[in-house]
Amino acid sequence: MTDHALAATAFVGFANPDIGDDEIEEVVQTLRSGWVIAGPRVGAFERLLEDRLRVPQIRCLSSCTAGLFLALRCAGVSRGDEVLVPTLTFAACANVVEQLGAVPVFVDSEADTGLVDLDHAASLVGPRTRALIAVHLGGRPIDMQRLNALRDRYGLCVVEDAAHAIGAAWGERPIGAHGNPTSFSFHATKNMTAIEGGALALESEAMAERVRRLAGQGISQSAWDRHGSNGPADYDLIEPGYKLAMTDVEAAVGIHQLRRLDAAIDRREEIRREYDQALSDLPLDLEPDVQPGVRHARHLYRVQVRPEAPCSRDQLIAGLRGRGIGCSAHFKPLHTLTYYANRYGPAPEPLPTAADHGRRTVSLPLYPSLSDSDRERVVEAVAEITRGQAA
């Protein structure tokens, strides 16, 4: 594509949010209400999520990262403990372990899906292992029977990272309803957004109350209870906490996004099938389909550039960017990032499968408003570059 043609062509974003008039009107009403921090709309959003996910308790927070951190803290993870962390994921999963003074122990990936290798995780369990963070990568659910069997066998706390997996399901139950603390993300790039924010699904009312308290500096009464409702204005400090609450402005967006979630995932599935058909004869490894009874949230469309292709993954990314197409790498293995490599040195094992995914994987644009013409433009560009026809 010439520079002139590229300049005349709109950029194809990697993950564009879909914000409708209902969200905008709800935000305006929230701003006019005089109450914009955590309050009645956060409470309403939590109840809607509890119904949708079929869980007893939801606590909305400032991010998915906040949910992971508070879940581990409430489970008693502390200095000197070890937490199993898939190396093929976002830095937040290891960062929250570090921030608690614990040690992340990096786990390799499954070859076909990139999900955490549960057999490898089991081999790493030792006397200091306290927890496992299980990531539903790209919206593909982990095998929940195997995950919970591992949890029960070793007495581990499992925290599910469902940042990509709102709307996914394993069997008859949504992800989040399988007995483990599960953290969701509503970042702007996710299947549904609250601009920022997250939610933590919990089984225990006592743990949910502690999460609410810790997210509000450890104060016994929330700001809404003290100032915005009929509750007492008095309060106490139960334990030092943090400032990790969601705002009513964010919840105003999330309430309406949740109502459109199923339609959004259905559209993502349509685009995934169209990509699969169009890219099947290229030197790319496509993800396998899910087994019957499993619902993939289709947050990411990840492909791997085969070794025999005339381009590397990085060359494909550069070529797409040069054609005005957004894309991303999911993910660089955590044990190779500068901080963790310097702090812990080389992994005791080479983690070869995750390393291979880290070298070869690229995520292509996938979101409900992606037009057919833009999808075709992505496919055309990928075909040109992976066939060595790039200008």
Phi, psi and omega in degrees: 000131181288161178299323180294317180292321180296320181297331182272356184253133181292146177292135175268108182293157180283319184207084184276130177290153180245094182256123184256178181296327180297317178297316182298316181294321179295321177296317179300315178299322179296314180298325180281345185287339184089357179231110186244341178277187184305123184197223188294326181287325173299316178300318179295319179297319178299318180294319178297319179293321177300317179294316184293316184271351180057051178236151182292326187220135170233136170237118178279139188225182183285342182190167171296323179302317178300321178296316178299315181299311183291326177297315179293319180297315180294336177279357177089011178294130185208188186306131178092342176289158174248141178234125177286128184227126174298133182285338181267077179197183181283154185301334183306324185296321177278326182301318182294329177293312178303317185293341176268000181082006179270178185244121174283133175248116191276138187243142181286179187244159168290145185293317188275328186252337187082354178294161180302137179278104185291331175294317178295319178302316181298323181291342182264353180295128179227186185295338181260000183289122183250328189208166175226128170266122184248116187259126174274081191296126177071003183100001178273121181293140168292154174296105188289331177295314180292320180298311182289332175294320176296316177304310185289325181297320186253000180066037183271154163276123174257127173246120180272127173266103180251035179305328181261000200238020173297126182097350177282161181212148172241113184067224184276353187243140177295155169299132187112342184247032183245022170091004180242147170305130186227126185252132181246155178244140173239032174300161187300336182270356190275173183301328169222147187233153166239026189075303169220179176113170179202181180214143178245119178270132187222151177270329190261128176295322180295319178292322178298320178293322178293320177299314179301318182292313180297327179288346181243042176073007181087006182286141185293328181242135177290165177300322179295319179294325183280322192236339190248002182224199180266010181285171180289146178281346181286157178203170178222163174258115183275316177200151179300133181234211188222181174243090191228022184277152168283154176262160175295330178296317178294316180299327179301323176287313184299324181304316183277330175298320181299324181293337181256008187298314183298317179296323179295317180292321177301318179293320176299321178296320177301313181295320177302315180295320179294319175299311182305314181296318185284333187257001190294336182260013178264163180285062181229145170264121179266154179292143175291156177288164179277159179285161177304142179087002179245133176251118177275134180282348176055046176288320181239150168246101186254134174232156177242130178284124182289153180301330183279354180296151180283009178219156173272172175300316182295325177291325176295315178300314180297320180294320178294315178299321179295339177263011178076035181236123178285146177200176183205167176249121180235096003219171165285128180304136186298324184290348178265350180289149190307312184300310185286326176295319179289323185285319187246352181074188180301146177298145179304330174238156186287348181050058191294325184290316177297321178298320179295315176300318182297330179276329194248351190265138172225142176256130182264162180305133179206110176196156189301327183274006176296120184284160176300320181293321178291321176299316179297325177295320176298312182299316180299317181293316179299317180297314180300314186289316184283347174262003179074025182258011182296139181288000000 
